[in-house]
Amino acid sequence: MTSRQFAILCALASIWGCSFLFIKVIVDSGVDPLGMSAARTLLGAATLIPFAVHGRAGFRQSRMTWALMVGLGVLNFAIPWTLFGFAEEHVPSGAAAVANASAPLWSALLTIVLLRADHLDRQRIAGLLLAFAGVIILMGRDLADLSGGSVVGVGLILVATFCYAMSAVSIRKWLIHVPSVPLATVQVATAATVLMPLAVGSGAYTGADIGAKTLASAIALGALGSGLAVVGYMYLIQKTGPVRASVVTYMAPPIGVVLGWLVLDEAIGWNLVAALSCILGGVALVQGIGPRKVRGWFPGRIAAVPAE
């Protein structure tokens, strides 16, 4: 992974680290989960229009490619984003973050089955497990508070992350030739086209208390998390593969906790330090940064050790 790709990965983690908060604000204002997912996809698609016009040549694809992109719009966005809305009616945000962190594990499993060319060695597998352990440490208190309804919510998120992983592997296998802007725009626009009529028809916004806080959350969730960030994620899937790209779900929870400390003066305990160590170490292993490569970054005799 190049420095540019890693910078995009960190930017995605920062944006999506705030998404659970935005979803919670919208749902708590009285907007139904279907209305939340419809609004974010519509705002995401609107944000991508100028970029789509600029890169319109990339939309010249075969009918089969268009069919795949439209299908992934439902599988990758319409279904999982709606499931997340329903799930966060039952689970705390920490538990949602832990369940969301199952995406790289699904990606690894599907990569082994469907993308035999994408090699998963022992270092990457160890990194996936180490980072997942870090997320559990970080959100352990929320997991202890799970009830019967929360278990259903976590189950919905696991289905959503399976959809994410299946979509990422499909993009890597069949749509790697499509530029990231058209690839993202068609998927998000398809999801908005499917979801918005359903949301309006079901009265998803009836009785909702939509104030400035809810509007700001929707705009941030739609324009950033469901628009620009999707382009970056499509780019990473195509360039680095679904497993490396999906580790962004490991990086988002600690970023959300740190933001809470910086913005809301929330306390940080020992578990954050331990979790960050596990997550950063696991992400480094998945990205191919082993101990020998780290030693190679330092001057002197240590630098003579060849990079992996």
MARDRENBA-81326 format. One record per residue (C-alpha): residue in one letter; z, x, y. Coordinates in pm, 1 decimal. Each point is the difference from the previous one (the first is absolute). Example, Ala and Ser with C-alpha at 12.3 -4.5 7.8 and 13.67 -1.06 7.14 Angstrom:
<sites>
+------+----------+----------+----------+
! rest !        z !        x !        y !
+------+----------+----------+----------+
!    a !    780.0 !   1230.0 !   -450.0 !
!    s !    -66.0 !    137.0 !    344.0 !
+------+----------+----------+----------+
</sites>
This chain:
<sites>
+------+----------+----------+----------+
! rest !        z !        x !        y !
+------+----------+----------+----------+
!    m !      0.0 !      0.0 !      0.0 !
!    t !   -104.0 !    142.5 !    336.9 !
!    s !    221.9 !      6.5 !    308.5 !
!    r !   -206.3 !   -285.9 !    149.2 !
!    q !     44.5 !   -214.1 !   -309.1 !
!    f !    372.7 !     71.6 !     -8.2 !
!    a !     27.7 !    -95.7 !    369.3 !
!    i !   -169.0 !   -333.5 !    -78.5 !
!    l !    240.8 !    -50.0 !   -290.0 !
!    c !    299.0 !     53.4 !    231.8 !
!    a !   -146.9 !   -235.6 !    261.4 !
!    l !    -44.8 !   -271.7 !   -262.8 !
!    a !    357.3 !     47.2 !   -116.7 !
!    s !    124.4 !    -39.1 !    356.8 !
!    i !   -202.1 !   -318.2 !     58.4 !
!    w !     76.1 !   -161.3 !   -334.1 !
!    g !    362.6 !    109.7 !     18.0 !
!    c !     38.7 !   -263.2 !    273.7 !
!    s !   -198.8 !   -270.1 !   -180.8 !
!    f !    292.5 !   -140.8 !   -198.9 !
!    l !    185.2 !    -58.8 !    326.6 !
!    f !   -301.7 !   -172.9 !    157.8 !
!    i !    -48.6 !   -223.3 !   -305.4 !
!    k !    366.7 !    -96.7 !      3.9 !
!    v !    -12.3 !    -90.1 !    371.5 !
!    i !   -308.4 !   -218.9 !    -48.1 !
!    v !    127.6 !   -180.5 !   -308.7 !
!    d !    345.3 !    -53.6 !    153.3 !
!    s !   -163.4 !   -167.3 !    303.3 !
!    g !   -113.6 !   -284.8 !   -223.6 !
!    v !   -354.5 !    115.5 !    -78.7 !
!    d !    -81.7 !    -60.2 !   -365.3 !
!    p !    -90.5 !    309.3 !   -207.3 !
!    l !   -358.8 !   -123.7 !    -25.8 !
!    g !    -14.7 !    -28.2 !    378.3 !
!    m !    137.3 !    352.2 !     37.2 !
!    s !   -261.3 !    155.3 !   -229.1 !
!    a !   -278.3 !   -204.7 !    163.2 !
!    a !    102.8 !    109.8 !    349.5 !
!    r !     25.8 !    368.5 !    -87.1 !
!    t !   -340.7 !      6.7 !   -170.0 !
!    l !   -165.7 !   -185.7 !    288.0 !
!    l !    150.4 !    237.4 !    258.1 !
!    g !    -87.1 !    297.0 !   -219.8 !
!    a !   -362.2 !   -110.1 !    -30.0 !
!    a !    -22.8 !    -59.1 !    377.4 !
!    t !    133.4 !    351.1 !     64.1 !
!    l !   -266.8 !    151.1 !   -224.5 !
!    i !   -296.8 !   -177.3 !    163.9 !
!    p !    -71.0 !    271.8 !    263.5 !
!    f !     14.6 !    270.5 !   -266.8 !
!    a !   -222.4 !   -207.9 !   -227.6 !
!    v !   -260.8 !    -39.6 !    275.6 !
!    h !      0.9 !    374.8 !     58.0 !
!    g !    -37.3 !     72.7 !   -372.5 !
!    r !   -230.4 !   -292.0 !    -79.9 !
!    a !   -239.7 !    222.4 !   -194.9 !
!    g !    265.3 !     32.3 !   -269.8 !
!    f !    -22.4 !   -371.5 !    -76.8 !
!    r !   -346.9 !     42.9 !   -150.3 !
!    q !    109.0 !    -15.8 !   -361.2 !
!    s !   -128.8 !   -158.6 !   -318.8 !
!    r !     89.2 !   -354.4 !   -102.9 !
!    m !    219.5 !    135.3 !   -277.1 !
!    t !    192.9 !    217.0 !    246.0 !
!    w !     48.6 !   -296.6 !    232.4 !
!    a !    121.7 !   -214.2 !   -290.1 !
!    l !    252.9 !    266.4 !    -97.0 !
!    m !    128.4 !     34.1 !    357.4 !
!    v !     36.8 !   -376.8 !     39.3 !
!    g !    184.4 !    -22.8 !   -331.7 !
!    l !    233.5 !    280.8 !    102.5 !
!    g !     69.5 !   -183.7 !    324.5 !
!    v !    173.0 !   -263.3 !   -211.9 !
!    l !    159.8 !    236.6 !   -252.8 !
!    n !    106.0 !    272.9 !    244.0 !
!    f !    114.7 !   -208.2 !    297.2 !
!    a !     -5.0 !   -380.5 !    -27.4 !
!    i !    207.3 !    -18.7 !   -317.7 !
!    p !    252.9 !    284.6 !     46.1 !
!    w !     68.9 !    -60.5 !    370.5 !
!    t !     70.8 !   -366.6 !    -72.3 !
!    l !    224.0 !     94.1 !   -292.9 !
!    f !    196.2 !    235.0 !    226.0 !
!    g !     60.5 !   -285.7 !    241.3 !
!    f !    141.2 !   -222.4 !   -274.1 !
!    a !    202.1 !    288.2 !   -145.5 !
!    e !    172.5 !     82.9 !    328.6 !
!    e !    136.8 !   -352.9 !     11.2 !
!    h !    219.5 !    102.8 !   -294.9 !
!    v !     60.6 !    377.0 !     15.2 !
!    p !    148.0 !    239.1 !    256.8 !
!    s !   -239.5 !    244.9 !    159.5 !
!    g !    148.4 !    293.2 !   -193.7 !
!    a !    -65.9 !   -161.7 !   -334.8 !
!    a !   -351.7 !    -84.9 !    116.3 !
!    a !    -56.8 !    364.7 !     87.3 !
!    v !    116.9 !    112.7 !   -344.1 !
!    a !   -225.5 !   -248.6 !   -177.0 !
!    n !   -289.0 !    101.0 !    226.2 !
!    a !     53.0 !    360.3 !   -108.3 !
!    s !   -124.1 !    -95.0 !   -346.7 !
!    a !   -358.3 !     23.2 !    132.0 !
!    p !    -43.1 !    374.6 !    -73.0 !
!    l !    129.7 !    -51.2 !   -354.1 !
!    w !   -252.5 !   -279.9 !    -58.9 !
!    s !   -268.3 !    224.8 !    152.8 !
!    a !     91.2 !    284.3 !   -233.1 !
!    l !    -16.0 !   -226.8 !   -305.9 !
!    l !   -332.7 !   -155.3 !     98.9 !
!    t !   -140.9 !    340.6 !     94.5 !
!    i !     70.1 !    128.6 !   -348.9 !
!    v !   -169.8 !   -304.9 !   -153.8 !
!    l !   -297.2 !    -49.0 !    235.6 !
!    l !    -51.6 !    331.9 !    181.0 !
!    r !     12.7 !    261.8 !   -267.5 !
!    a !   -149.6 !    249.2 !    246.6 !
!    d !    311.9 !    -18.9 !    221.2 !
!    h !    234.5 !    242.1 !   -173.4 !
!    l !    372.4 !    -81.6 !     -2.7 !
!    d !    187.6 !    312.8 !   -104.5 !
!    r !    371.7 !     36.2 !    -60.7 !
!    q !     63.0 !    102.3 !    360.2 !
!    r !   -147.5 !   -321.3 !    142.7 !
!    i !    178.8 !   -220.5 !   -252.8 !
!    a !    329.5 !    173.8 !     79.2 !
!    g !    -69.1 !    -49.9 !    370.6 !
!    l !    -59.1 !   -373.9 !    -45.6 !
!    l !    325.3 !    -43.4 !   -189.8 !
!    l !    199.6 !    217.1 !    243.0 !
!    a !   -123.7 !   -190.6 !    304.3 !
!    f !     66.4 !   -335.4 !   -166.4 !
!    a !    355.5 !    113.2 !    -75.0 !
!    g !     36.5 !     85.7 !    368.7 !
!    v !   -100.7 !   -351.7 !    105.0 !
!    i !    253.4 !   -149.6 !   -242.8 !
!    i !    273.9 !    225.5 !    142.0 !
!    l !    -94.1 !   -103.1 !    352.4 !
!    m !      6.5 !   -374.0 !    -71.6 !
!    g !    265.1 !     -8.8 !   -272.4 !
!    r !    233.1 !   -232.6 !    193.2 !
!    d !   -273.2 !   -262.2 !     40.0 !
!    l !    -79.5 !     19.2 !   -370.7 !
!    a !    365.2 !    -65.9 !    -83.4 !
!    d !    -13.0 !   -323.3 !    200.7 !
!    l !   -289.0 !   -153.8 !   -193.6 !
!    s !     46.8 !   -357.7 !   -120.1 !
!    g !   -212.5 !   -225.0 !   -219.3 !
!    g !   -229.1 !    -94.1 !    284.8 !
!    s !    -28.7 !    362.0 !    105.9 !
!    v !   -115.9 !    100.3 !   -346.4 !
!    v !   -285.3 !   -250.2 !     35.8 !
!    g !    -82.1 !    154.4 !    337.7 !
!    v !     -8.7 !    350.8 !   -146.7 !
!    g !   -224.6 !   -128.6 !   -278.3 !
!    l !   -245.7 !   -135.1 !    258.5 !
!    i !     -6.8 !    340.3 !    170.9 !
!    l !    -68.5 !    174.8 !   -330.5 !
!    v !   -302.2 !   -227.6 !    -48.6 !
!    a !   -110.5 !     82.3 !    355.5 !
!    t !     27.8 !    375.1 !    -54.7 !
!    f !   -198.8 !    -30.3 !   -322.9 !
!    c !   -274.0 !   -164.3 !    208.2 !
!    y !     19.6 !    291.0 !    244.9 !
!    a !    -30.8 !    257.5 !   -277.3 !
!    m !   -285.9 !   -178.2 !   -175.9 !
!    s !   -185.6 !    -23.1 !    330.4 !
!    a !     55.0 !    367.3 !     83.0 !
!    v !   -128.1 !    112.8 !   -339.1 !
!    s !   -300.2 !   -233.2 !     32.4 !
!    i !    -85.8 !    142.9 !    342.3 !
!    r !     18.9 !    353.8 !   -134.7 !
!    k !   -216.5 !    -89.2 !   -299.8 !
!    w !   -269.4 !   -224.9 !    150.4 !
!    l !     12.0 !      7.5 !    382.6 !
!    i !     47.2 !    365.2 !     86.2 !
!    h !   -344.2 !      2.1 !    166.1 !
!    v !     92.0 !   -265.2 !    259.5 !
!    p !    127.7 !    127.6 !    339.5 !
!    s !    364.4 !    -83.4 !     63.1 !
!    v !    -58.2 !   -229.0 !    301.3 !
!    p !   -241.1 !   -241.0 !   -174.9 !
!    l !    211.8 !     16.6 !   -313.6 !
!    a !    314.2 !   -102.0 !    188.9 !
!    t !   -169.0 !   -253.7 !    227.7 !
!    v !   -166.8 !   -199.5 !   -277.5 !
!    q !    320.0 !    -18.5 !   -203.7 !
!    v !    228.6 !   -102.5 !    287.1 !
!    a !   -255.0 !   -247.4 !    140.6 !
!    t !    -42.9 !   -155.9 !   -344.0 !
!    a !    375.2 !    -42.8 !    -33.7 !
!    a !     18.3 !   -164.2 !    344.9 !
!    t !   -288.7 !   -234.9 !    -87.3 !
!    v !    177.4 !   -109.5 !   -317.7 !
!    l !    353.5 !    -23.9 !    137.9 !
!    m !    -32.0 !   -152.0 !    347.9 !
!    p !   -144.6 !   -339.8 !   -108.0 !
!    l !    268.2 !    -22.6 !   -269.5 !
!    a !    273.5 !     84.5 !    251.0 !
!    v !   -116.3 !   -252.5 !    259.9 !
!    g !    -60.4 !   -268.8 !   -260.1 !
!    s !    345.7 !     44.3 !   -151.9 !
!    g !    177.9 !    -13.9 !    336.8 !
!    a !    122.8 !    357.1 !    -25.3 !
!    y !     69.2 !     18.2 !    374.2 !
!    t !    148.6 !   -349.6 !     43.2 !
!    g !    351.1 !     13.4 !    140.2 !
!    a !      0.4 !    379.5 !     36.3 !
!    d !    188.3 !    150.7 !    293.8 !
!    i !   -269.4 !    243.4 !    114.1 !
!    g !    144.4 !    195.3 !    291.7 !
!    a !    -75.9 !    337.8 !    151.8 !
!    k !    177.6 !    186.6 !   -282.2 !
!    t !   -203.2 !   -176.8 !   -267.5 !
!    l !   -327.5 !     50.4 !    188.5 !
!    a !     69.5 !    370.4 !     51.1 !
!    s !     82.8 !     40.6 !   -370.0 !
!    a !   -319.4 !   -182.3 !   -101.1 !
!    i !   -216.1 !    211.4 !    230.3 !
!    a !    153.5 !    325.3 !   -122.8 !
!    l !    -21.4 !   -108.8 !   -364.1 !
!    g !   -358.8 !   -118.3 !     41.6 !
!    a !   -159.8 !    253.8 !    232.6 !
!    l !    174.6 !    310.1 !   -133.2 !
!    g !    121.3 !    -75.7 !   -352.0 !
!    s !   -286.0 !   -228.7 !   -103.5 !
!    g !   -281.7 !    151.4 !    204.3 !
!    l !     -0.8 !    366.4 !     95.6 !
!    a !    234.3 !    108.3 !   -280.6 !
!    v !   -225.7 !   -159.8 !   -260.9 !
!    v !   -290.8 !    218.6 !    112.7 !
!    g !    215.9 !    308.6 !    -40.2 !
!    y !    114.5 !   -110.4 !   -345.1 !
!    m !   -356.2 !    -65.8 !   -117.8 !
!    y !    -91.1 !    350.5 !    117.6 !
!    l !    289.2 !    156.5 !   -192.5 !
!    i !    -80.7 !   -188.0 !   -320.8 !
!    q !   -359.1 !    121.9 !     13.0 !
!    k !     85.1 !    359.7 !     90.4 !
!    t !    321.0 !     67.5 !   -193.3 !
!    g !     13.1 !   -266.3 !   -272.8 !
!    p !    220.9 !   -308.0 !    -51.3 !
!    v !    310.5 !    184.5 !   -121.1 !
!    r !     27.6 !    241.8 !    292.5 !
!    a !    -83.8 !   -272.4 !    253.4 !
!    s !    251.3 !   -247.8 !   -142.8 !
!    v !    298.6 !    232.8 !     47.4 !
!    v !      5.8 !   -134.9 !    355.8 !
!    t !    218.6 !   -276.5 !   -146.0 !
!    y !    263.4 !    265.8 !    -78.2 !
!    m !     -5.1 !    133.1 !    355.2 !
!    a !     27.5 !   -334.7 !    180.0 !
!    p !    360.8 !    -99.9 !    -94.6 !
!    p !    175.9 !    313.6 !    134.7 !
!    i !   -207.7 !    -19.6 !    317.0 !
!    g !    119.4 !   -357.0 !     47.2 !
!    v !    361.1 !    110.6 !    -44.2 !
!    v !    -39.8 !    289.1 !    246.3 !
!    l !   -158.7 !   -233.6 !    255.2 !
!    g !    297.7 !   -232.2 !    -39.1 !
!    w !    227.5 !    294.0 !     77.4 !
!    l !   -201.0 !    107.6 !    303.2 !
!    v !    -71.4 !   -344.9 !    147.3 !
!    l !    285.3 !   -219.9 !   -121.0 !
!    d !    275.0 !    263.8 !    -39.9 !
!    e !     41.8 !    -88.8 !   -367.4 !
!    a !    220.4 !    229.7 !   -206.5 !
!    i !   -150.4 !    257.5 !   -235.1 !
!    g !    195.0 !     87.8 !   -312.9 !
!    w !    -18.2 !    265.6 !   -268.4 !
!    n !   -252.1 !   -206.1 !   -191.6 !
!    l !   -265.8 !     53.3 !    269.5 !
!    v !     26.1 !    377.2 !    -26.7 !
!    a !    -17.1 !     -9.8 !   -379.5 !
!    a !   -282.0 !   -253.7 !      3.2 !
!    l !   -205.0 !    194.9 !    253.5 !
!    s !     34.9 !    315.2 !   -208.4 !
!    c !   -124.6 !   -179.4 !   -311.2 !
!    i !   -281.9 !   -181.1 !    179.6 !
!    l !   -130.4 !    300.8 !    190.6 !
!    g !     23.2 !    217.3 !   -310.0 !
!    g !   -176.8 !   -262.1 !   -210.8 !
!    v !   -276.5 !    -53.4 !    255.9 !
!    a !    -53.3 !    376.4 !     21.6 !
!    l !    -38.5 !     22.8 !   -377.6 !
!    v !   -246.5 !   -290.6 !    -11.0 !
!    q !   -205.3 !    159.4 !    277.9 !
!    g !    -20.7 !    322.2 !   -199.8 !
!    i !    249.3 !    201.3 !    205.9 !
!    g !    191.9 !    192.1 !   -263.0 !
!    p !    269.3 !    267.1 !     41.0 !
!    r !   -251.4 !    286.5 !    -16.3 !
!    k !   -212.1 !   -150.6 !    276.8 !
!    v !    306.9 !    -46.9 !    221.6 !
!    r !     96.3 !    365.1 !    -49.0 !
!    g !   -354.5 !     94.0 !     97.8 !
!    w !     52.2 !   -153.0 !    345.3 !
!    f !    256.1 !    268.9 !     93.5 !
!    p !    -84.5 !    353.6 !    122.2 !
!    g !     79.9 !    328.1 !   -163.6 !
!    r !     18.5 !     71.6 !   -366.8 !
!    i !     49.7 !   -368.9 !    -86.5 !
!    a !   -334.4 !    -82.6 !    158.7 !
!    a !   -173.1 !    212.9 !   -259.3 !
!    v !     73.0 !   -264.2 !   -262.7 !
!    p !   -331.5 !   -184.8 !    -54.8 !
!    a !    -17.1 !   -369.5 !     87.1 !
!    e !    -44.9 !   -249.5 !   -279.0 !
+------+----------+----------+----------+
</sites>
